[in-house]
Amino acid sequence: MLETTAATFDTFLNFYLAPGVPAAGDLRSSYTLIAFDDDGAGFPLSKITIALPSTGNYVVAVEEFGGG
């Protein structure tokens, strides 16, 4: 489970599968979006509950909803 637990802004979670080991400068378009959430943990917090294989490279992005 991925969850934001404290924030002063409306969080938005994106969870991606990366084609290889993630590195600074990777284009987000090279990742595959697996799950996303806005207020699953109650406004303004986010929560993703997902079962994943034991292998793979993943990226979590925590952003402000609306891009502020």
N, C-alpha and C positions, 0 to 999 in steps of 0.2 A: 504494500500500500504506500502511496505517495500522498502527502498531505501538508498543506501550509497550516501553521498553527498560530501565527501571529503576524499581522500585517497592518500597515497604516493606509493601504490602498487595496482595491479590488483585484485579487490575484486571479491568474489564469494559468493552468498547468497544461503543458504539451509534453507528451511522452513519445519518443521516436526510436526506431530501430536504425542504427547506423550501418552502412555497408562495410565498414572496417573500423579500426580504432579511431574514435573521434579526435580531431585536432583543432586547435585554434585556427580560425579562418575558413573552416568548412562551410560550404553553402548549405543552408537549411534545406534547400530543395533536393540535396543529395540524400536526405534522410527520409524514411517512411514513417508517417504519422500512425501510431498505434492507438493512442487514446488521448482525450483532452477533457478538461473540465473547467467550469467557471465557479460555481457556488455550491459544489457538492458537499462541502463541510460547513455550509451555512455562510451567508454573506458576511464578510467579503473573502472568505477562505475557500480553497479548492481541495479536492480529494479525488484520487484515482485508485481504484482497487482492481487489480488485474493479475492473473496467473501467467507467468512467463516460463519459457523453456530455460534450462540452466545455462545455456550457451547463448552468446550474442553480445553485441555492443549496443548500448542504449544511451540516449541523451535525454535529460530532463530540462525543460525550459520553464522557468517561473517568470511570468510577465505581468504587467498591469493591464487589466481588461480595458480595451479601448485605446491602447498604445500610448497612454499618457506618460 
